[in-house]
């Protein structure tokens, strides 16, 4: 039985078709019309670099402009590389500069990362294929022509639109969640479970459809956020107590209905790309924002009325229990609507509701973009950053390969550098794994190429027939079968390609085996010398740092709300530290997702692990806003004993509430540092979880007793009481968060414990 080829939407088939048509056409032009081997070589590899390596996505007009920019940039590098090719010193210097600079530019993601490998290929060819000033013209012309024709091909030849499929899936999912909301959150557990399972399936499809060179772009990130927000909305639906009284007459049902309507509008935007005005989204956003404000005003009026009538306000706790999940759902619905517009290339409109630091829906102007660029450089332009280390590895390894090729005086020395580039990855053992696959794949390709050359002999016509077949295989096989098979197909293609320029038969394949093996040795050496740690290991370490800093931010925000903290923590500093840690984690995540070879953990599992912290960010941002609106802390020393006990009980719950998450992070840290084997301890976690919930019960009882005495009105403002109510809800959320995140954190521990190099 033939193996199933994983090619959603025939993306690899489309790409291979484009590469084949353009690359064969460039060879025809180079060998017959221009009759210049240099022109043909650079036109051929320029086609493969643009259509096979970069493979830009986005709107068709953007793809064309990016292709032209790629061609011009590559042309400049071809000229510079050719000038430097006569000196090993200059060759090494150019390769270090280009290897580091182009790779590091990928830190900005998207298109910058997508084009990097192709630009490095242009430099490697120009530096390592002997040439002089007289050769610059033909080489640059070949590269530029390939860029122009390839840019047209990206637009006209079977362009794929993976986002369209994903948007349709998300639109249907948004409609499903809207249906649950229209039932006032009273849907059967089976309905909730069915939607939750569908979210998992959509996540897997997104991982496949949106995995392209350079990782997720801004629109792709918006799509990922929509999926996460819909998933969290379903989770909050589970928290709506069955038969619960609405926090105020009609407001809860109305909020859910308007949220459902907004989700359906978002679904229509995702399907058709309609504007917010066309689907009535602006009106829906305004209506929902108004309802949210009215809910809080109503709760405050009820508290005020209870105090004025000299009666207990203990019902406020039950009302907040019902209000909290509804309020989270309305927030998530608003955020989905903003991200739906971003995902379709539109401005997000009113985002005044935004709390979440990591939400991508705020449109950045030039000043904000400049600030983000500076912040990104500060984060990653240091040895601790994976982007810095990876970029330095690439530059040093390419230069070292060039020096080794010169010292050994090998023929076809550019294969040494290409061998280095083809297997060089971000970690020592990932490089080793790719090296083994590269050598085995090249040997297999060598055997196939030998048989092919013996069969075809000097028959040029037969070589021209074999060329499109080999090009198609080299473009298609890596995506659907794997890296090893791709290396074999690439070897066959290059043997055929160079036999058209310089008939040497099967010996070129043997040359490549020898030179690639030398390049592999160089790449492994460079990786060993420069920070030998694995991709998965560094991602887990980054996630660990992210969780700790985001949790510290959320805890401090709650802490400053419920009692006087002396000295008061600098929430702004904690916030920026958490954001920086989140940026590093997302960078590590993108690096791992773009790495080659089989992954022992599904991309969706990594996505969930990395994105979970966004919920803690929301807790911190929310309580920070609440804290900023308070004029006096709730636990002022002048307060009555009842108020003091309530605030102290809440403050005393902080440590137990964050303890389960802290314990899991501590275990993961010890495993990541190699100081302990990864062994789960469910009894300890259960004990910490039970202790946290008991402490919260005591805090709830203390708050209930405080509200049972109408005298609180003379000691606390309504804002301060609301702050205590919000703090109780968010601490409960943190405990539930730890329980939900435990499986993902254990998965991360299993990964780093399996082998230190991964």
N, C-alpha and C positions, 0 to 999 in steps of 0.2 A: 504494500500500500504506500503510495507516494506521500511524503510529509506535507502537511498543510503549510502554505506560505502565508506568513503574517504580513499582510499588506492592505490595511484598511483604506478604502477609497482608491485603491490602485495607485497610491502616491509613488511608490518605488517604480512601478511600471511606467507611469507618466514621466518621471525623472529620467529613467533609463532611455526612454524613447527620445526625449529631447537631446540627451547627451549623444546618443548614437547618430541622429540626423546631423547635428551641428559638427560633431567631431569628424565624421566621415567627409562632410562637405569641406571642412577646413583642410583636410589632407588632400582632397582633390585639387583645391585651389593652390595649395603650397607646392605640390609635386608636378602638376601639369600646367597651370597658368603662370605661376610665379617661378617655378623651378628653383626653389631655394630651400635646402634642407633646414636651415635655421628658422626660416619663416614657418615651414610646415611643423617643426617641432614645437615652437612656442604657440602657434595657432592651435595645435592639438591639445597641448597641456592647458592652454588658456581656456579652451572649451570645457575641459574636464574640471578645472578649478572653479569656474563660475557655475556651471550647471550641476556638477557632481558634488563638489565640496560646499560651496556657499549656498546654492539653492534658495535664494531669497524668497520670503513669503510676503504677505501683505497685499494691499490693493495693486492692481496691475500696473497703474502708472508709477507707483512707488517702486515696484520691482524693476521696471525699465530704468528708472533714474539710478537706482542702486547698482544695476548692472553696468551702466555707463561709468559711474563713479569707481566701481571696482576695476574696470578696464583701465581707466586713466591712472589710478593708483598703482596697479600692477605694472603698467607701462613705465612709470617712473622708476619703480624698483628693478625692473629688467634692465633699464639703462644704467642705473647705479651699480647693480650687480655685475654687469658685463665689464664696466670700467674697473671694478675691483678684482676681477677674476685673474689678472696677471700677477698678483701678489698675495701670498698666503696670509700675510699680516693684515692687509686690507680686506681680504676675503673673510677672515675670522672676525674682524671688527664690524663689518657690515652685517654678518650673520648674527652676532651678539646683539647689535642695536635693533635690527629688524625683528629677530626672534623674540627679544624681550618686549619691545615696544608694541608690536602687533598683538602678541598674546595678552599683554597687560591691558590693552584697549578693550579686550573682551569683558573686563570687569563691568563695563557699562551695559553689557548684555545685548540681546537682540541682534541687530544687523552688524554691529561692530564685532561681535564674537563670531557671527556666521561667516564673515569674509576673511577671517584671520588665516586659516590654514591655506587657502588659495593664494593669498599674498605672500606667505612664506614660501610656498611652492615656486612662485615666480622668482623670488630672490635666490633660492637654492639652485634652480636651473641656470639662472644667469651667471651665478658665481662659479658653479662647478663644471659647467660645460665650457670648454676652452673657447675663447673668443676675444676679439679686440674691438677697437673703435669702429672699424669698418663693418662689424657684424651688428652693431646696435640698431641700425635702421631696419634691417630685415626682421630682427627679433621683436622689436617694439611694434612694427607694423603687423606682424602675425598675431601678437597678443591683443592689440587693439581691435583688429578685425574680428577675432574670436569673441571679444567682449561685446562688440556691437551686434554681431549676429546672435550671440547667446542671449543678449538682452531682449532682442525681438522674439527669440524663441520662448523665453520665459512668459511672454505675454500672449503669444499666438498658438504655441504648440501645447495642447492639452494642459492648460494651467489648472492647478488644483486649488480648491478652496476648502481646506480642512475646517476652518472656523465656522463655515456655514453649517456643516454637519453637527458640530458641537453646539452651535447656537440653537439649532432645531431641537436637539436633545434636551438642552437646558430649558428651552421654552416649554416643552411638554412637561418637564419636571416642575417648573414653576406653576403650570396649570394644575398639576396634581396637588402640590402643597396648597394652592389657593382653594382647591376643593375641600381640603381638610379644614382650612380656616373658615370657609363658608358654613361648615357644620358647627361653628362656634367652638372648635377645638374638641368636640365631643365624639370624634370619629372612633371607630372600633380600633382596638390595639392591632388587629390584623391589618387594617388600612395603613396605620402608621408604620408597621413593620414592612409592608409592601413598598411604601415610598422610600423607607430607609434602605431597603435592598436595591431599589432602582438607583438611588444615589450612588451606591457602590459600583453598579454597572456603568453608570455614566462616567464616574471617575476613571475607571479602567479605560474607557473609550477615549477620554480626554488625554490620558497619559500617552496613548498611542498616536492620536491624531495631531496633538500639538507638540510632539517631540521632534524638533527640527534643529538644524545647526544653530548654535548660539543660545539655545534655551528659550524660555518664555519671554515674549515681548509684552508691552504694556497692555495691549488688548487681550493677550492670552492670560495675563495675570488677572485681569478683570473677570474673565470667564471662570478662572479657578476660584476667585473670591465669591462669585455668585453661587457656585456649587457648595462652598463651605458655608455660606450664609443660609442657603436653603436647608442644608443639613442641620445647622444649629437651630433653625426655626422648628424643625421637626422635633429636636430634642426638647425645646422649651414647650412645645405642645404637650409632650408627655408630662410636664410638670404642672399643667393646669389641673387642679383637683377636680375629680368627678363630682358634678352637682354643686360646685362652689358658687357662692353668691358673688355676683359681679361687684367690683369695687365701688361702683356707683351705678344708679339705674341706667341701663342701656348703653353705658359707655364702653364696656368690655366687648359686647357683641358688635357694637358699631365699629370699634377699632379693628376687630378681626375682619369684619366685612370690608372695610375700606382697605385694609392690608391685602386682602384677597383680590380686590379690584386692582390695586396697584401692581400686584404680582402678575395679574393677567395682562395689564398694560405693558409690563416689562417683557412678558413672553411675546407679545406682538412686536415690540421693538426688536427683540432678538431674531424673530422669524423674518421680518420684512425690512428691517433697518429704518422703520418709520421714525419720525421725529417725536419728541415729547408732546408737542402741541397736537400732532395728528392723532395720538391715542389718548389724549386727555391726561397725560401723566402729571403735568404741572399742577393741574387742579387737584388731582389725587394726593400729590405730595403736600400741597398747602392744607388740604382737608385733614390729612393724617397728622401733620405737625400741630394743627389746631386742636385735634382730639387729644393728643399727648399732653399738651399744655392744660387743657380742660380737666383731664384726669387728675393731674397733680393739684390743680386749684380746688377741685371738688374734694379731694382727700384732706387738703388743708382746711377747707371750710367745715368739714365734718369734725375734724379734730378741734377746731376753734369752737364749734357749736357744742361739742361735748363738754369742753372746759367751761364755756359760758353758762351752761345749764347745770354746772356742778355735778356732773355724772361721769362714770367711768368711760375711758376711751380705749378699753382693751380690744374692742372690735377692730381697731386700726391694724393690729397684727394680722388678723384674718383677711382684712381688705388688702393689705400689702402682699400677702401670700398669693392672692388672686391677681393682683395688679402686676407683680414683677414679671411673670412669664409673658403676659400680654404685652407689657411695655417692651420687653426684649424682642418679641416677634415684630412689633411695629417698627422698632429701630432697624431690624434686619431687613424688613420689607422696603424701607426707605433706602437702605444701602444697596439692595439688589437693584432698585430702579436706577440709582446713580451709576452703578457698574454696568448695567445693561446699555446705557448710553455710551459709556466709555468703550465697551466692547464693540460697538458699531461705529466708532470714530466720531462721536458727538460730544459736545461739552456736557458735563453732568448736571448743569442747572443748579438749583438750590441745594447746597450741602451744609447749611447752617446746623442741621441736626447732627453732624458728624462729631463723634467722640474719638473713635478708634484711631490710634496713631498710625497703624499700618494700612488703613484703607487707601486704595489707589484711586479713589474716585475724584479727588480734588485736582482740578486742572492747574498745572504749574505754568507760571509766566516765565519770562527770561530771567528775572532775578531769582525766582525759586529754583529754576533749572541750574543756574550758576551755583547756588548754594548747595544743591544736591551733588553737583560735580565735585565741588571742593570737599564736601563731607565724605564722598565715596573715596576720593584720593587719600584723605586723612586716614580712613579706615583701612585701606588696602595697600597703601604705599609704605609698607613696613614688613620686616621679615616674618612676622607672625601670620600674615595673611597668606592663604593658599594661592591667591592670584599672583602675589609677588613671588612666592616660591616657584610656582609652576612656570611663570614667565622667565625667571632666572634660569631654571632648568633647561627650558627650550633654547634660550640664547646660548648658554654655555655648552650644551650638548651639540648644537649645530656647529658652533665654532670649533669645538674639540674634534668633531668628525672631519671638518675641513682640514685641520692640522694633521690628523692621523692619515687622511687620504694623501696629503702632500708628502708626508714623511715616508710612507710606504710606496709612493710612486706607482699607484695602481692605475690601470686603465679604467675608463668609464667611472671615474671617481665620484661623480655626482650620486651614484647609487649608494655610496657610503652615507652621505648626508640624508638622502631620501629614506634609507633604511632606518636611520636615527629618528627622523621625523615621523615615520609611519608607526613606530612602536612607542615613542616617548610619551609617557603619560605622567600624571601628577604624583604617583607614588612608586616606591621602589619595586614592590612585588607586583603591582599592577603592570608596571613596565616589564617585569620578568614574565608574567603570564602572556602579555601581548607579544613579547619577544619569541616565546616558544611557538605561539600561534603563527607569527610572521614567518619563522624559519620553516615550520611544517607546511604552511600554506604555500610558501615559495617553492619548496621541494615538490609538492604536488603539482603546482603550476609548471615547474620545470619538466616534470615527466610528461604532462599533457602537451606542453610546447614542443618538446623533443619529438614526440610522436607526430605532432602536426607538421613540424618542419621536415621530418623525414618523408611524410606523406606528400607534402606540397612541393618540396624541393625548391627549384628556382622559378617556379611558375608564378609570375607576378600577378597574373589575372586571378589565380586562386587565392593569393594573399589579399587582394582587394575584396574578394568575396568573404574571406575570413575576418577582415577588419571589422565590419559592422556587427558581426556575431560576437566577437571578442569584446568590443566596446560595450555592447548591450549587457553582456554577462558581467563585466567589471563594474558596471553601474548598478545593476539590479541585484546581483547575488549578495553583496554585503548587507543589504537592508533586510533581506528575507531569509537568508540562511545563516549568516554570521561572519565574523571577522576572518576566521581561518579560510573559509571558502572564498571570501572576497579577495584575500591576498593571492590565492591561487589564480583566480580569474584576472586579477590585475597583472600578474606576471605574464600570463598568456597574452593579454592585450599589448603589453609593452614589447614583448618579443615580436609580435606581428607588426606593431607600429614601426619599430626600428629596422626590421627587415625590409620594409618598404623604402626606407631611406638608405640603409647600408646592409645589404644581404650578408649576414653572418651565420644564418641558420640557428641551430639549437645552442651554439656556444654562447650567445647573448644571455640565455637563461642561466647557464652555468656561471657566467660572470656575475649575474645579479645575485645568485645564491651566495657567492663568496663575498661580494661587496655588502649585501644586506646583513650577512652574519657579522661583518666587521662593524657596521653601523649599529647593530643591535648591541654589541658589546660596549660600544661607546655610550649608548643611551642608558644601559643598565648602570655603568660606572658613574655617569653624571647623576643619576637618580640616587645611587647609594651615597654619594658624597654630599648631596644637598637634601637635608631633612627627610630621611627615609621613614615616612609614615604613610599609612594607607588612606585611601579616599573615604571609606566607610568610617574608619577610626576618627578622622578629622571632622567629618560631618557630625558624628555623635558628640565629639568634644564641643563643637560649635553649638549644637542644640542644647547640650548640658549648660553651657555658659548662658545661652539665651534664656532658658527656662529659669535659671537662678536669678538673673538680673530682672527679668520681667516680673517674677514672683516678688522680688525685693521691692520693686516699684509699686506693685499692687498692694503689698502689705503695708508699706509706708503710707500710701494714700488712705487706706482704711484706718490705720493707726492714728494719723493726725486728725481724723474726723471724729473718732469716738472718745478721745481723751487728750489732754494737753501733753505734748511730747517736748521734752526739754533735754538737749537742744532739738529744735524742730528740724526734721530731715529736709534736705534740699530736693524737693520733688522734681524740679526741672532737671537737675543733674542726673538723678536716678532715671528719669524718662529718657534722656539722651543716651545714657549708657545702655539702657535696654534696647533702644532703637539701633544703636551701633552693633550690639550683639545679634539682633535679629537680621541685620544686613549681612553680617558674616555668615550666619547660618543659611540664609537664602543663597548666598554665593557658593557655599560648599554644596548645597543641594543641587544647584544648577550644574556644578562641575561633575558631580556623581552621575546625574541623569544624562550628561553628554559623553560619559566615558563609554568605551567599547567593551564588548564581551557580555556574557550572561551576568545578570544581577540576581543575587540570592534573595533579595527582598523586592517585592513588587513596587513600582514607582508610586502607586496610590498609597501604600503604607508609609513610605518616606514623606509623601506630601502631607498626609494627615499628621505625622509626627512634627514636621516643621511648622505647619499652620496652626496647630493647637494653641500655641502661645498667644495667638491673636485674641482669644477669648479672655486670657488674663490681662492683656493690654487693655481690653475694653473695661474690665473691672477697675484697673488703675486709673484710666482716663475718666471714667464715670465718677469714681469717688473723689478724684482730684477736683473735678468740677463742683461736686457737692461741697467739698472742704473749702474751696475758694469762696463760696457764697455764704459761708458761716462767718459771723462777726466774732463769735466767742466759741471756744471749744466746749463740747458738751460736759466734760468732767471738770469744770471749774471748781476750785476748792471751796468756793462759797456756796455750793449747791447743797441741797438737803441730802439726808442719808439715803433716801430712796433713789434719787437721781444718781448719787455717787455709786450706789451698789449696781444700778443698771449699767452705767457707763463702765464701771470696773469689770463687770461680768463680760461685757462685750470685748473690752480690751484684753481680758484674760483668756478669751477664746481665740485670739489671733494665733498664738503659738500652737495650740492644738490643731487649729484648722489648717495651718500650713505644714504641720508635722508629717502627715502621710506623703505629701508631695516631696517634702525635703528628704524623707527617708529613701524614697525611690531614686531621687537624684544622687544621694550619697552612695547608694549601691552602684549605680551606673558609673559614678566618678571613680570609684575604687577599681571597677572592672576595666574602665578605659585606661587607667594608669597602670594596669597590670599588677595591682596589689592584691587582687582577690579573684577567685573563680566566680563566675556568675551563677549564683544559686538563689532561687526565689525563696522568699520567706513570707508566705501568705498569712501565717499566724500573726507575725509582727505587724504587717500592714492592717490586718483586720482589727488588731488591738488599738492601733493608732486611729483608725477610722472610727471605731466605736467610741474611743475617748473624745475625739473631736465632736462627734454628734451628741454625746452626753453633755459636753461643755456648752454646746450651742443650745441644748434644751434648757440648761440652767440659765444661760443668758436670756433666752426667750422668756423664761418665767420671771426673771428679775425685771425685764422690760415690761412685762405684763403687769407686774405689781406696781411699777412706777406709773404706768398709764391708768391703773385702777384708782389712783389718788388724784382727783382733779386739781390738787394744788400745784401739780407740775407746771400748769399754765403760767404761774407767777415766777417760775424759775428758768424755764426754757422757752426759746422762740419756736415757732412752728418749723422754721428751717432746721433747727437743731434736732427736733424730734424726728423730722423726716430723715435727717442724716443718720440717726441711730437706726431707723427702720431700714434704710438702704444698706447700712453696714451689716445688719443681721442677714439680709438676703444675699449679699455678695459673699459673706463668709460661708454660708451654706453652699453657694455656688462653687467656691474654692474646694470644699470637701468633695463635692460631686465631681469636680474637674479632675482631682487626683485619682478618684476611682476609675473614671473613664480613660485617663491617660496611662494608667498602669500597664495595660497590655502593650501599648506602643513603646513605652520605656523598656519593658522587658524584652521586646523584640530587638531594640537597639543594643541592649546588653548582650543578647545572644550573638549578634553580629560581631561586636568587637571582641567577645570572648572566644569565638571560633578560631580566629587567627589574627595575630597582632598586626599583620601587614595589610589587611583588607580595609 
